[in-house]
Amino acid sequence: MLPVNLAAVDAAHLVRILVPPHAPLLVDCGALPCQRTQGVCFLVSQLLILRQRGASVRLCNASLTLQRCLHTLQLDSVFPTVD
């Protein structure tokens, strides 16, 4: 798995520079200030961009709020969490 900091790189730019087949991406949600400054919806949109472009994404340190949002949107199986 390739660790990714979505606070430092734009999701759309990231998928443009990745060469298929993509390595699974590990996103540390605990270190993303965008959840507090831009909201969980912004983070989910970035994750969807990665997924739309063919990246396999796993989340670690996902807050309970993010987990609930993903579950409500039925995206919890699309973006599994790891510990």
VEXDREN-2710 file (C-alpha; in Angstrom, 1 decimal):
% VEXDREN-2710
k/r/px/py/pz
1/MET/0.0/0.0/0.0
2/LEU/1.1/3.5/-0.8
3/PRO/0.5/6.1/2.0
4/VAL/-1.2/9.2/0.7
5/ASN/-1.6/12.6/2.3
6/LEU/-4.6/14.3/0.7
7/ALA/-3.8/17.5/2.6
8/ALA/-0.6/17.8/0.6
9/VAL/-1.7/16.5/-2.9
10/ASP/-4.9/17.0/-4.9
11/ALA/-6.7/13.8/-5.6
12/ALA/-7.2/14.6/-9.3
13/HIS/-3.4/15.3/-9.7
14/LEU/-2.5/12.2/-7.8
15/VAL/-4.4/9.9/-10.1
16/ARG/-2.9/11.6/-13.2
17/ILE/0.6/10.8/-12.1
18/LEU/-0.1/7.2/-11.0
19/VAL/0.7/4.6/-13.5
20/PRO/-1.7/1.6/-13.9
21/PRO/-2.0/-0.8/-12.3
22/HIS/-2.4/1.4/-9.3
23/ALA/-1.0/0.3/-5.9
24/PRO/-3.6/0.4/-3.2
25/LEU/-3.6/3.8/-1.5
26/LEU/-3.7/4.2/2.3
27/VAL/-5.2/7.5/3.4
28/ASP/-4.6/8.5/7.0
29/CYS/-7.8/10.4/7.8
30/GLY/-6.6/11.4/11.3
31/ALA/-3.9/13.7/9.8
32/LEU/-6.2/15.5/7.4
33/PRO/-7.1/19.1/8.4
34/CYS/-9.6/19.4/5.5
35/GLN/-12.1/17.4/7.6
36/ARG/-12.3/20.3/10.0
37/THR/-11.7/23.2/7.5
38/GLN/-13.6/22.0/4.4
39/GLY/-15.8/19.3/5.9
40/VAL/-16.3/15.6/5.5
41/CYS/-18.0/16.0/2.2
42/PHE/-14.9/17.5/0.7
43/LEU/-12.9/14.5/1.8
44/VAL/-15.5/12.1/0.5
45/SER/-15.4/13.9/-2.9
46/GLN/-11.6/13.6/-3.0
47/LEU/-11.9/9.9/-2.2
48/LEU/-14.5/9.5/-5.0
49/ILE/-12.2/11.1/-7.5
50/LEU/-9.5/8.6/-6.6
51/ARG/-11.9/5.7/-6.9
52/GLN/-13.4/7.0/-10.2
53/ARG/-9.9/7.1/-11.7
54/GLY/-9.3/3.5/-10.8
55/ALA/-7.5/3.8/-7.5
56/SER/-8.1/1.3/-4.7
57/VAL/-8.4/3.3/-1.5
58/ARG/-8.3/2.2/2.1
59/LEU/-8.7/4.5/5.1
60/CYS/-7.0/4.4/8.5
61/ASN/-7.7/6.6/11.5
62/ALA/-11.2/7.4/10.2
63/SER/-13.3/9.4/12.7
64/LEU/-16.6/8.1/13.8
65/THR/-18.2/11.0/11.9
66/LEU/-16.5/10.0/8.7
67/GLN/-17.4/6.3/9.2
68/ARG/-21.1/7.3/9.8
69/CYS/-21.1/9.5/6.6
70/LEU/-19.6/6.7/4.5
71/HIS/-22.1/4.2/5.9
72/THR/-25.1/6.6/5.2
73/LEU/-23.8/7.2/1.7
74/GLN/-23.4/3.4/1.3
75/LEU/-19.7/3.9/0.6
76/ASP/-18.3/2.1/3.6
77/SER/-17.7/-1.0/1.5
78/VAL/-16.1/1.1/-1.3
79/PHE/-13.7/2.7/1.2
80/PRO/-12.8/0.1/3.8
81/THR/-11.1/1.1/7.0
82/VAL/-8.0/-0.6/8.3
83/ASP/-6.4/-0.4/11.8
END
